[in-house]
Amino acid sequence: MTAEIIDGKAFATRIRGQVTQHVDRLKTGHGVTPGLAVVLVGEDPASQVYVRSKNKQTVEVGMNSYEHRLDRDTEESTLLALIDQLNADPAVHGILVQMPLPDHMDSASVINAIDPAKDVDGFHISNVGLLATGQKSMVPCTPLGCLMMLRDTLGNLSGLDAVVLGRSNIVGKPMAQLLLGESCTVTIAHSRTRDLAEVVKRADIVVAAVGRPEMVPGDWIKPGATVIDVGINRMERDGKTRLIGDVDFQSVQEVAGAVTPVPGGVGPMTIACLLANTVTACCRANGLPEPEGLTA
Ligand code: NDP
């Protein structure tokens, strides 16, 4: 079997197209322009690339982008004051504080200072609780993108066996909640899981989010399973820095029914879902119907 390759880049382009249409409707029909504020503290090179890309795509879909850059040494109280200001600003519908923050800041306090209605990353404790209890929330962008790709590939997910590799707050746990919401039978595996290969082999759906290059080989995969590779590992290969997933793409491709590549799979979907969440937040703030197909 040669797996279908799930083209996250093309899918993300489709999502951005839908977002652009909604933004147009909000502007022309309701006089509202969705706005996303992105806050970057420090000069971490990877974070700078992400923030640049987020701002560029925000503008491309017709939304307002507000970029705030703070020095690495900024006091946490200054960042919290900026968040208060953005919470109160009616032109800002989504707020994203780029992680990681410098060591002297407490990420949880910073995230929980964001108005949950504007928390387009879906990391605020209220949104975590709402998702866990099956209520309307802001859903973290990476798992939301994975869910969209799974629905598009498989249709109804009800009753399928899903294994999520990784239990982080930003990927593994919300991914498992979303799959549970789709009525999958969900197993969360992690570094202490015994017989990992056997656990993975039972799954119709595998979502790998461990941060270990090519950890999942083809012989762990049930024939025909759908494999979503969240991993982004920067490695030197053939004298170049390359992005490598958590899945051994070559061997998995021979067994799986469908698989996402790295790069070009989950990565592009994450920013597309950030834009989708910002439109959703804008609609909710204005008491307007939410865009269909852009939420969980
Ligand atoms: P974390 O480091 O926070 O979590 C990794 C998880 O993997 C932990 O739960 C850990 O288990 C588990 N794990 C580590 N080693 C093993 C192992 N040998 N066997 C089984 N489980 C293991 O990572 P994140 O969730 O933040 O990210 C995971 C990957 O996804 C990274 O490569 C990251 O770069 C990528 N990523 C990609 C995004 C995208 O947009 N495409 C967005 C976010 C992340 P334990 O809890 O027991 O330690």
Residues whose N, C-alpha, C, O or C-beta is under 5 A from the ligand:
A	BS01	NDP	T142 L165 G166 R167 S168 V171 G172 A189 H190 S191 R192 A209 V210 G211 V230 G231 I232 N233 V266 G267 T270
